[in-house]
């Protein structure tokens, strides 16, 4: 019953963990990209180090995702053997503190906009309360919220029997919990809760952009490698592909588009593997153009469109100075411009100006309440978890870097990736007319210039 109305797209992100057998990020190193049903053969010291590059993860005491759980959020952490904290007896006369770490299994939790339902009766019956964000104190007039059953629609939730996230939480993955025993509770009181949040896009190889594209799902069929923007996969000389069946992003951060010419629904593609169109959150199997998200220091490039809002019609991609756009088989009328990188100075006779290296590079976005950069204005240089409720952006300018716009608060929901440039309408921003922009985040790419 719970997901009939919830056909939202997954904000999929490839998972990755780097696990070290010793403290201090030393010892044997393992890279984990997906579920590990049985990790009991791994030799580990009592204290291990884990670097969660991306994704939400659960570490289990036993194989096949059973037993006690430990939640791993994005970031670096050193962990002492957590199972000994439960009072397990030592083995072979060893003190508890010196026992080697034993991991049963790992599971990556697919990420959607988090949602959880609490029911007054068992088996999902009775009055229901839904939550999609953190609640630090659910009590009313001192009375704790009671739940006899729970459904986790999406996300990975930590549920506490005390307010303000105090005491050890219950870790709830997507699924149904028909009674207290199902989530290990003896008391129905739920006083606070919050979902595990994912961080911003992570690029480990910004200077080596590369995507390996396959014509069929599960990395089957013909394949080829790209390291530059692809305006239309169907027009490649060899091998031309009708669409993308699966892909591996080997370096850099990319945006895939539903249509040629960087139009239509867009999908943020981080380093990792996507076995089919559902794994990149597609609305359909179509993925026809791709572009690399660049820093402000990259080579300039832009696309000119004769139609407004990047709609159907003639267009041309330019990456060098051009004295007359008609030389490229393009007309004299341009109603929208998509700046892929660099800074453009003038149009018709197109010239490019790339900013010199600046150690104080600033990524900035300006939002306007009316189309064509009119009305009230807000400017941001840092991530914004929530825009003012009374402010509805209808046009924007991106000054440096790239930004991700979300239609939900806390970086949730549908996302739109904007590179440096001007976006005079919601359509130019890739948004539907009914879409509201509620939060925004910078894409933190590393400059190719060395630090001084």
C-alpha positions as CSV (number, residue, x, y, z in Angstrom):
1,X,0.0,0.0,0.0
2,X,2.8,2.4,0.9
3,X,4.5,2.8,-2.5
4,X,1.5,3.0,-4.9
5,X,1.9,6.7,-5.0
6,X,5.6,6.8,-4.5
7,X,7.1,6.2,-8.0
8,X,9.8,8.8,-7.5
9,X,13.2,8.3,-9.1
10,X,16.1,7.0,-7.1
11,X,19.0,9.4,-6.5
12,X,21.3,6.6,-7.2
13,X,25.0,6.9,-6.4
14,X,27.6,4.2,-6.8
15,X,28.8,2.9,-3.5
16,X,32.4,2.6,-2.4
17,X,34.2,1.8,0.8
18,X,38.0,1.5,1.3
19,X,38.6,-0.8,4.3
20,X,42.0,-1.1,6.1
21,X,42.8,-4.0,8.3
22,X,44.6,-1.8,10.9
23,X,44.1,1.5,12.7
24,X,45.5,4.6,11.1
25,X,44.4,3.6,7.6
26,X,47.2,1.1,7.5
27,X,47.5,-2.6,6.8
28,X,45.8,-4.6,4.1
29,X,43.5,-2.5,1.9
30,X,40.2,-3.6,0.3
31,X,37.8,-1.7,-2.0
32,X,34.2,-2.6,-1.6
33,X,31.7,-1.5,-4.3
34,X,28.6,-3.5,-3.5
35,X,27.1,-6.0,-1.1
36,X,29.4,-8.5,0.5
37,X,27.3,-11.5,1.7
38,X,30.2,-13.2,3.6
39,X,33.3,-11.4,4.9
40,X,34.2,-13.8,7.7
41,X,37.5,-14.8,6.0
42,X,39.0,-11.4,6.2
43,X,41.9,-11.1,8.6
44,X,41.6,-7.9,10.7
45,X,43.1,-6.4,13.8
46,X,41.0,-5.3,16.8
47,X,40.8,-1.8,15.4
48,X,40.2,-1.2,11.7
49,X,39.9,1.9,9.6
50,X,37.2,2.6,7.1
51,X,36.9,5.3,4.4
52,X,33.4,5.6,3.1
53,X,33.8,7.3,-0.2
54,X,30.0,7.4,-1.0
55,X,26.8,5.7,-0.1
56,X,25.1,4.5,3.1
57,X,26.3,1.2,4.4
58,X,25.4,-1.3,7.1
59,X,28.0,-3.7,8.5
60,X,26.7,-6.9,10.0
61,X,28.0,-9.2,12.7
62,X,27.1,-12.3,10.8
63,X,27.1,-13.5,7.1
64,X,24.1,-12.9,4.8
65,X,23.2,-9.6,6.5
66,X,22.2,-11.1,9.9
67,X,23.0,-10.3,13.5
68,X,23.9,-7.0,15.1
69,X,24.4,-3.9,12.9
70,X,26.8,-1.0,12.6
71,X,25.9,2.0,10.4
72,X,28.6,3.6,8.3
73,X,28.1,7.1,6.9
74,X,30.2,8.9,4.4
75,X,33.6,9.9,5.8
76,X,36.6,8.4,7.6
77,X,36.3,6.4,10.8
78,X,38.3,4.1,13.0
79,X,36.3,1.3,14.7
80,X,37.1,-0.9,17.6
81,X,35.5,-4.3,17.5
82,X,31.8,-3.2,18.1
83,X,30.6,-6.7,19.0
84,X,32.7,-6.8,22.1
85,X,30.8,-3.8,23.5
86,X,27.8,-6.1,23.9
87,X,29.7,-8.1,26.5
88,X,30.8,-11.1,24.4
89,X,33.1,-13.5,26.2
90,X,36.8,-13.6,25.1
91,X,38.1,-16.5,22.9
92,X,41.0,-18.7,23.9
93,X,41.6,-16.7,27.0
94,X,42.0,-13.4,25.1
95,X,40.8,-10.3,26.8
96,X,37.8,-8.8,25.0
97,X,39.9,-5.7,24.0
98,X,42.4,-7.7,22.1
99,X,40.1,-9.9,20.0
100,X,40.5,-9.5,16.3
101,X,37.7,-7.7,14.4
102,X,35.3,-10.1,12.6
103,X,32.9,-8.8,10.0
104,X,30.0,-11.0,8.9
105,X,28.8,-9.0,5.8
106,X,28.3,-5.6,4.2
107,X,25.2,-4.1,2.6
108,X,24.9,-0.9,0.6
109,X,21.6,0.8,1.1
110,X,20.0,2.3,-2.1
111,X,19.3,5.9,-1.6
112,X,16.0,7.6,-2.2
113,X,14.3,10.5,-0.5
114,X,13.9,9.0,3.0
115,X,10.5,8.1,4.3
116,X,9.2,6.2,7.3
117,X,5.7,5.4,8.6
118,X,4.9,4.7,12.3
119,X,1.7,2.8,13.1
120,X,-0.4,2.8,16.3
121,X,-1.1,-1.0,15.9
122,X,0.8,-4.0,14.8
123,X,1.0,-5.2,11.2
124,X,0.8,-1.7,9.8
125,X,-2.7,-1.0,11.2
126,X,-4.2,1.9,12.9
127,X,-3.3,5.6,12.8
128,X,-0.2,6.4,10.8
129,X,2.4,9.1,11.0
130,X,4.9,9.7,8.2
131,X,8.3,11.3,8.4
132,X,10.8,12.2,5.7
133,X,13.4,14.1,7.8
134,X,15.0,14.3,11.2
135,X,12.9,14.7,14.3
136,X,14.9,15.5,17.4
137,X,12.0,15.3,19.8
138,X,8.6,13.7,18.8
139,X,7.1,14.1,22.3
140,X,3.9,16.2,22.7
141,X,3.3,17.6,26.2
142,X,5.9,15.2,27.5
143,X,4.2,12.2,26.1
144,X,6.4,9.9,23.9
145,X,5.3,8.8,20.5
146,X,4.4,5.1,20.5
147,X,4.7,2.8,17.5
148,X,3.5,-0.8,17.4
149,X,4.7,-1.3,13.9
150,X,6.9,0.5,11.3
151,X,7.3,0.6,7.5
152,X,10.5,2.1,6.2
153,X,9.6,3.1,2.6
154,X,13.1,4.3,1.8
155,X,16.4,5.4,3.3
156,X,18.3,4.1,6.3
157,X,16.9,5.3,9.6
158,X,18.2,5.5,13.1
159,X,15.3,5.4,15.6
160,X,15.8,6.4,19.3
161,X,13.8,5.7,22.4
162,X,15.0,8.9,23.9
163,X,14.8,12.5,22.6
164,X,17.7,14.4,20.9
165,X,19.2,11.2,19.5
166,X,20.4,10.0,22.9
167,X,21.3,6.3,23.7
168,X,22.0,3.5,21.1
169,X,19.6,3.7,18.1
170,X,17.7,1.0,16.4
171,X,18.9,0.7,12.8
172,X,16.0,0.3,10.4
173,X,16.5,-0.6,6.7
174,X,13.8,-0.4,4.0
175,X,11.1,-3.0,4.7
176,X,8.3,-3.8,7.1
177,X,8.5,-4.2,10.9
178,X,5.2,-5.7,12.0
179,X,5.8,-5.6,15.8
180,X,8.3,-4.4,18.4
181,X,10.3,-7.6,18.2
182,X,11.0,-7.1,14.5
183,X,13.2,-4.1,15.2
184,X,14.5,-5.4,18.6
185,X,12.5,-3.0,20.8
186,X,10.8,-3.8,24.1
187,X,9.4,-0.3,24.5
188,X,7.1,1.3,21.8
189,X,8.4,4.8,22.7
190,X,10.0,6.6,19.8
191,X,11.3,10.0,20.8
192,X,13.7,11.0,18.0
193,X,14.8,9.7,14.6
194,X,16.9,10.7,11.6
195,X,17.8,9.2,8.3
196,X,21.4,8.8,7.2
197,X,22.3,11.6,4.8
198,X,24.6,11.3,1.8
199,X,27.2,13.9,1.2
200,X,28.1,15.8,-2.0
201,X,29.5,14.2,-5.1
202,X,33.0,12.8,-4.7
203,X,35.6,12.8,-7.5
204,X,38.7,10.7,-6.9
205,X,40.2,11.2,-10.4
206,X,39.3,14.7,-11.6
207,X,42.3,14.9,-13.9
208,X,41.5,11.6,-15.7
209,X,37.9,11.9,-17.0
210,X,36.8,8.7,-18.6
211,X,33.5,6.8,-19.2
212,X,33.3,3.3,-20.6
213,X,30.0,2.9,-22.4
214,X,28.3,-0.4,-23.3
215,X,25.4,-0.9,-25.7
216,X,23.7,-3.5,-23.5
217,X,22.8,-3.8,-19.8
218,X,25.2,-5.5,-17.4
219,X,28.3,-4.3,-19.4
220,X,27.5,-6.5,-22.4
221,X,27.9,-5.9,-26.1
222,X,30.0,-3.4,-28.0
223,X,31.8,-0.8,-25.9
224,X,33.9,2.2,-26.3
225,X,35.6,4.8,-24.1
226,X,35.0,8.6,-24.0
227,X,37.0,11.3,-22.4
228,X,35.1,14.3,-23.8
229,X,31.6,15.6,-24.2
230,X,29.4,13.6,-26.5
231,X,26.7,15.7,-28.2
232,X,24.9,12.8,-29.8
233,X,25.7,9.1,-29.5
234,X,23.6,8.3,-32.5
235,X,25.9,10.4,-34.8
236,X,29.2,9.0,-33.8
237,X,31.1,7.6,-36.8
238,X,32.0,4.2,-35.2
239,X,30.5,2.6,-33.2
240,X,27.3,4.6,-33.3
241,X,24.9,3.5,-30.5
242,X,21.2,4.2,-30.3
243,X,21.5,4.7,-26.5
244,X,23.5,3.5,-23.5
245,X,22.8,0.1,-22.0
246,X,25.2,0.3,-19.1
247,X,28.3,2.3,-18.2
248,X,31.3,2.6,-16.0
249,X,32.5,6.1,-14.9
250,X,36.3,5.6,-14.5
251,X,37.2,9.2,-13.7
252,X,35.5,12.6,-13.3
253,X,31.9,13.6,-12.6
254,X,29.6,13.6,-15.6
255,X,26.0,14.4,-16.6
256,X,24.0,12.1,-18.8
257,X,21.1,13.5,-20.9
258,X,18.0,11.8,-22.2
259,X,18.2,13.6,-25.5
260,X,21.0,14.7,-27.9
261,X,22.4,18.1,-27.5
262,X,22.4,18.0,-23.6
263,X,18.6,18.2,-23.4
264,X,15.9,16.4,-21.6
265,X,16.1,14.7,-18.2
266,X,19.6,14.7,-16.8
267,X,21.4,12.3,-14.5
268,X,24.4,12.9,-12.3
269,X,27.0,10.2,-13.0
270,X,29.7,9.8,-10.4
271,X,32.7,7.4,-10.5
272,X,31.4,3.9,-10.3
273,X,29.3,1.3,-12.2
274,X,25.7,1.5,-13.6
275,X,24.4,-1.8,-14.8
276,X,21.3,-0.5,-16.4
277,X,19.3,2.7,-16.9
278,X,17.4,2.2,-13.6
279,X,20.7,2.5,-11.7
280,X,21.3,6.0,-12.9
281,X,17.7,7.0,-12.0
282,X,16.5,7.1,-15.6
283,X,13.0,8.0,-16.6
284,X,13.5,5.7,-19.7
285,X,16.2,3.7,-21.4
286,X,17.3,6.8,-23.4
287,X,20.7,8.3,-22.6
288,X,22.0,10.0,-25.8
289,X,24.4,12.7,-24.8
290,X,27.0,13.1,-22.0
291,X,29.1,15.9,-20.8
292,X,31.9,16.3,-18.2
293,X,31.3,18.6,-15.3
294,X,34.4,20.9,-15.4
295,X,35.9,23.4,-13.1
296,X,36.0,27.0,-14.2
297,X,39.6,26.5,-15.5
298,X,38.8,24.0,-18.2
299,X,38.7,24.7,-22.0
300,X,35.7,26.8,-23.0
301,X,32.7,25.3,-24.7
302,X,29.1,26.2,-25.4
303,X,26.1,25.2,-27.4
304,X,23.9,27.7,-29.3
305,X,20.2,27.0,-29.8
306,X,17.9,28.8,-32.3
307,X,14.9,27.9,-30.1
308,X,14.2,29.1,-26.5
309,X,14.7,26.8,-23.6
310,X,16.9,24.4,-25.5
311,X,14.0,23.0,-27.4
312,X,14.0,21.2,-30.7
313,X,15.6,22.9,-33.6
314,X,19.1,23.8,-35.0
315,X,22.0,24.0,-32.6
316,X,25.8,24.1,-32.7
317,X,28.5,23.2,-30.2
318,X,31.6,25.5,-30.3
319,X,34.9,25.1,-28.5
320,X,37.0,27.7,-30.3
321,X,36.8,31.2,-31.6
322,X,34.5,31.6,-34.7
323,X,34.3,34.8,-36.8
324,X,30.8,34.0,-38.1
325,X,28.5,31.3,-36.8
326,X,27.1,30.7,-40.3
327,X,30.5,29.1,-41.1
328,X,29.4,26.3,-38.8
329,X,26.1,25.8,-40.8
330,X,24.2,27.7,-38.1
331,X,21.9,30.6,-38.6
332,X,22.0,34.1,-37.2
333,X,19.2,33.7,-34.6
334,X,20.0,32.4,-31.1
335,X,17.5,32.4,-28.3
336,X,19.3,30.2,-25.7
337,X,22.9,29.4,-24.9
338,X,24.2,26.5,-22.8
339,X,27.7,27.3,-21.5
340,X,29.5,24.0,-20.8
341,X,32.7,25.6,-19.5
342,X,34.7,28.8,-19.6
343,X,33.4,32.3,-19.9
344,X,31.8,33.7,-23.0
345,X,32.3,37.3,-24.0
346,X,30.2,38.0,-27.2
347,X,28.0,36.2,-29.6
348,X,27.5,36.1,-33.4
349,X,31.3,36.5,-33.7
350,X,32.0,34.2,-30.8
351,X,35.1,34.7,-28.7
352,X,36.1,32.8,-25.5
353,X,37.9,34.1,-22.4
354,X,39.2,31.6,-19.9
355,X,39.9,33.0,-16.5
356,X,43.5,32.9,-15.3
357,X,44.3,30.6,-12.4
358,X,43.0,32.1,-9.2
359,X,43.9,30.6,-5.9
360,X,40.7,32.2,-4.4
361,X,38.4,30.6,-6.9
362,X,34.7,31.1,-5.9
363,X,31.8,29.1,-7.1
364,X,28.6,31.3,-7.0
365,X,25.0,31.0,-8.0
366,X,22.5,33.9,-8.3
367,X,18.8,33.1,-8.1
368,X,16.0,35.4,-9.4
369,X,12.3,35.3,-8.5
370,X,11.3,36.2,-12.1
371,X,12.3,34.9,-15.6
372,X,15.1,36.8,-17.4
373,X,17.0,37.6,-14.2
374,X,14.3,40.0,-12.9
375,X,12.6,40.3,-9.5
376,X,14.2,39.6,-6.1
377,X,17.7,38.1,-6.1
378,X,19.5,35.7,-3.8
379,X,23.2,34.9,-4.1
380,X,25.0,31.9,-2.6
381,X,28.6,30.6,-2.5
382,X,27.9,27.7,-0.1
383,X,25.4,24.8,0.0
384,X,21.9,25.6,1.0
385,X,19.8,22.9,2.8
386,X,16.7,25.0,2.4
387,X,15.8,28.1,0.5
388,X,13.4,30.7,2.0
389,X,9.8,29.3,1.6
390,X,8.6,32.6,0.1
391,X,11.3,32.6,-2.6
392,X,10.6,30.7,-5.8
393,X,13.5,30.8,-8.3
394,X,12.5,31.3,-11.9
395,X,15.9,32.1,-13.5
396,X,19.5,31.9,-12.4
397,X,23.1,32.7,-13.2
398,X,26.0,30.3,-12.3
399,X,29.3,32.2,-11.8
400,X,32.0,29.6,-11.4
401,X,31.9,25.8,-11.0
402,X,28.7,23.7,-11.2
403,X,25.7,23.4,-8.9
404,X,23.1,20.8,-8.3
405,X,19.5,22.1,-7.7
406,X,17.0,19.9,-5.8
407,X,13.2,20.1,-5.7
408,X,13.3,19.0,-2.0
409,X,14.9,20.4,1.1
410,X,18.1,18.8,2.5
411,X,19.3,17.9,-1.1
412,X,16.4,15.5,-1.7
413,X,14.3,14.7,-4.7
414,X,14.7,15.5,-8.4
415,X,18.1,17.1,-9.2
416,X,19.3,19.4,-12.0
417,X,23.0,20.0,-12.7
418,X,23.9,23.5,-13.9
419,X,27.3,24.4,-15.2
420,X,28.5,28.0,-15.4
421,X,26.2,30.1,-17.6
422,X,22.9,31.9,-17.7
423,X,19.5,30.2,-17.4
424,X,16.7,32.7,-18.1
425,X,13.8,30.4,-17.4
426,X,12.9,27.2,-15.5
427,X,13.0,25.3,-18.8
428,X,16.5,26.5,-19.4
429,X,17.4,25.2,-15.9
430,X,16.1,21.8,-16.9
431,X,13.1,22.1,-14.6
432,X,9.4,21.5,-15.3
433,X,7.2,24.5,-14.8
434,X,5.7,22.9,-11.7
435,X,9.1,22.2,-10.1
436,X,10.2,24.3,-7.2
437,X,13.9,24.6,-6.3
438,X,14.2,24.0,-2.5
439,X,17.9,23.4,-1.9
440,X,21.2,23.5,-3.8
441,X,24.7,22.1,-3.5
442,X,28.0,22.9,-5.2
443,X,29.8,20.2,-7.2
444,X,33.2,20.2,-5.5
445,X,35.7,19.4,-8.3
446,X,39.4,19.8,-7.9
447,X,41.2,22.3,-10.0
448,X,43.7,20.8,-12.4
449,X,46.3,23.4,-11.3
450,X,48.7,22.4,-8.5
451,X,48.3,24.0,-5.1
452,X,51.0,26.5,-4.0
